[in-house]
Amino acid sequence: MRVQMLGLCRFSYLGGRGFQVTHTSIEERRAFLYDAERLARRWFWFENITLPSLLAQTDPDFTLVLMTGPDLPEPYLSRLRELTEIAPQFRLALIPPMEMHLAACLAAIRPHVEADADVVGHFRQDDDDAVAIDYIAHARGDFAAMRPLWQLGRKLSCDYSRGLVLKATQRGIEVQQRVIHNASVGLTAYLPPDAPQTAIHFPHFKIGLSMPGVTMCDKVMFVRFLNHDNDSGAIGAGYPLPDQDAQWHKVLAERFRIDLSSLDDAARAFGLPGAARPRWGQ
């Protein structure tokens, strides 16, 4: 059975709905998203948190659509183009501003669905979170055990719910191991190739209303990064796990190819700018 793994990463996409930080006009949102200092921070986190583990996946058979607007300022648009030349898994989707965010996401994803796949494992990849280097391998391989459940309704989610929360502070990066139920990162929605939805169509925190789900919690599978440029900054439902004497710099390096010391330095240098988040870090 062919399981296509297909992800969507939105990098400062300028559109209408789909944001918790609201703006009164598209011009106001453009100014917010394309602010030079904000884009510099976003690219640093993307390059140092998100990209390393994607480029190091033990199973390189996946597609990640990088979605942004055609007017994304330079040098970031050119850098996204360069990524598609460096990594054959990456595809660039330039989507003009659309009022309906889900329609925009579907326009980005739909051309990359393999019609001859038996199942498509859709996942969303925020540009400041990370999956472990074996996420693709597990999401594809573990599906074999879940296949009977998927066949009941041809919809199924798999939640790798154990991960690390990294919180940017003025003192550097705080690290906490947590179980987060149906976090956006590390969550796969298995759908048939002709389905008119992607992972974005199902609000991750209540995906159980749309399909049955399987939870796996045996290893650290994601990094959820909290910084003041997050759209929400909420951690999500779950609970902390004991982490006494944990060598997080080693775990981050081995499981995610993340250098914690460089993040520490950047967090102190960037400070805590950004829009107000009433539930940031909660």
Residue pairs with C-beta under 8 A, 6 or more apart in sequence:
1 118
1 119
1 143
1 144
1 147
2 114
2 116
2 117
2 118
2 119
3 117
3 118
3 119
3 120
3 121
3 139
3 140
3 143
3 190
4 63
4 113
4 114
4 117
4 119
4 120
4 121
4 193
5 59
5 61
5 62
5 63
5 120
5 121
5 123
5 136
5 139
5 140
5 188
6 62
6 63
6 64
6 65
6 109
6 112
6 113
6 120
6 121
6 122
6 123
6 198
7 62
7 63
7 64
7 65
7 122
7 123
7 124
7 125
7 199
8 64
8 65
8 67
8 105
8 108
8 109
8 122
8 123
8 124
8 125
8 198
8 199
8 200
9 50
9 64
9 65
9 66
9 67
9 124
9 125
9 126
9 127
10 67
10 68
10 105
10 126
10 127
11 42
11 46
11 66
11 67
11 68
11 72
11 76
11 80
11 127
12 33
12 34
12 39
12 42
12 68
12 69
12 72
12 76
12 127
13 33
13 67
13 68
13 69
13 95
13 104
14 26
14 29
14 30
14 33
14 34
14 69
14 71
14 72
14 97
15 69
15 95
15 97
15 98
15 99
15 101
15 104
16 26
16 97
16 98
16 99
16 100
16 101
17 99
17 100
17 101
18 101
18 102
18 104
18 105
19 29
19 101
19 231
20 231
20 232
21 32
21 231
21 275
23 29
23 32
26 97
30 71
32 38
32 275
33 39
34 72
34 73
36 73
37 273
38 229
38 273
38 274
39 73
39 76
41 227
41 229
41 270
41 273
42 127
42 128
42 229
43 76
43 79
44 266
44 270
45 127
45 128
45 225
45 227
45 229
45 266
46 127
46 128
48 258
48 259
48 262
48 263
48 266
49 128
49 129
49 130
49 166
49 223
49 225
49 256
49 258
49 263
50 125
50 126
50 127
50 128
50 129
50 130
51 83
52 130
52 256
52 257
52 258
53 130
53 131
53 132
53 133
53 135
53 255
53 256
53 257
53 258
54 64
54 87
54 89
54 125
54 130
54 131
55 87
55 257
56 133
56 257
57 133
57 134
57 135
57 136
57 137
58 133
58 134
58 136
58 137
59 134
59 136
59 137
59 140
60 89
60 136
61 136
61 140
62 89
62 136
63 89
63 90
63 91
63 112
64 89
64 90
64 91
64 125
65 90
65 91
65 92
65 93
65 108
65 109
65 112
66 80
66 83
66 84
66 90
66 91
66 92
66 93
67 93
67 95
67 104
67 105
67 108
68 76
68 77
68 80
68 92
68 93
68 94
68 95
69 94
69 95
69 96
69 97
70 94
70 95
70 96
72 80
80 92
81 92
83 90
83 92
84 90
84 91
84 92
91 112
93 107
93 108
93 109
93 111
95 104
95 107
95 108
98 104
98 107
101 200
102 200
102 201
105 198
105 200
105 201
106 196
106 197
106 198
106 201
109 122
109 198
113 120
113 193
114 120
114 193
115 193
115 194
116 193
117 193
118 193
119 143
119 150
119 190
119 191
119 192
119 193
120 190
120 191
120 192
120 193
120 195
121 139
121 140
121 143
121 188
121 189
121 190
122 188
122 189
122 190
122 191
122 197
122 198
122 199
123 131
123 139
123 187
123 188
123 189
123 199
124 184
124 185
124 187
124 198
124 199
124 200
124 204
125 131
125 185
126 184
126 185
128 225
128 227
128 229
128 230
129 184
129 185
129 222
129 223
129 224
129 225
130 185
130 222
130 223
130 225
130 256
130 258
131 185
131 186
131 221
131 222
131 223
131 256
132 186
132 219
132 220
132 221
132 222
132 255
132 256
133 255
133 256
133 257
135 160
135 186
135 221
135 222
138 160
138 216
138 221
139 158
139 160
139 188
142 158
142 214
142 216
143 150
143 158
143 190
146 156
146 158
146 190
146 214
149 156
149 212
149 214
150 156
150 190
152 212
153 211
153 212
154 191
154 192
154 195
155 189
155 190
155 191
155 195
155 210
155 211
155 212
156 189
156 190
156 211
156 212
156 213
156 214
157 182
157 187
157 188
157 189
157 190
157 202
157 207
157 208
157 211
157 212
157 213
157 214
158 187
158 188
158 190
158 213
158 214
158 215
158 216
159 181
159 182
159 183
159 186
159 187
159 213
159 214
159 215
159 216
160 186
160 187
160 216
160 217
160 221
160 222
161 179
161 180
161 181
161 182
161 183
161 186
161 215
161 216
161 217
161 221
161 238
162 177
162 178
162 179
162 217
162 218
162 219
162 220
162 221
162 241
163 177
163 178
163 180
163 183
163 185
163 186
163 220
163 221
163 222
163 223
163 224
164 175
164 176
164 177
164 178
164 220
164 222
164 223
164 224
164 248
164 251
164 252
165 175
165 176
165 177
165 178
165 180
165 223
165 224
165 225
165 226
165 235
166 173
166 174
166 175
166 223
166 224
166 225
166 226
166 263
167 173
167 174
167 175
167 176
167 225
167 226
167 281
168 225
168 226
168 227
168 228
168 263
168 267
168 270
168 272
169 267
169 272
170 267
170 268
170 271
170 272
171 267
171 268
172 263
172 264
172 265
172 267
172 268
173 260
173 263
173 264
173 267
175 243
175 246
175 248
175 252
175 260
176 240
176 243
177 220
177 240
177 241
177 242
177 243
177 246
178 224
178 235
178 238
178 239
178 240
178 241
179 217
179 238
179 239
179 241
180 224
180 235
180 236
180 237
180 238
181 205
181 215
181 236
181 237
181 238
182 204
182 205
182 206
182 207
182 208
182 213
182 236
182 237
183 204
183 222
183 224
183 236
183 238
184 204
185 222
185 223
185 224
186 221
186 222
187 199
187 204
187 207
188 199
189 197
189 198
189 199
189 202
189 207
189 211
191 197
191 198
202 210
202 211
205 236
205 237
207 213
220 251
220 255
223 252
223 256
223 258
224 235
224 236
226 233
226 235
226 280
226 281
227 233
227 267
227 270
227 274
228 272
228 273
228 274
228 275
228 277
228 280
229 273
229 274
230 274
230 277
230 280
232 277
232 279
232 280
233 277
233 279
233 280
233 281
234 279
234 280
234 281
234 282
235 281
235 282
248 260
249 260
249 261
252 258
252 259
252 260
253 259
253 260
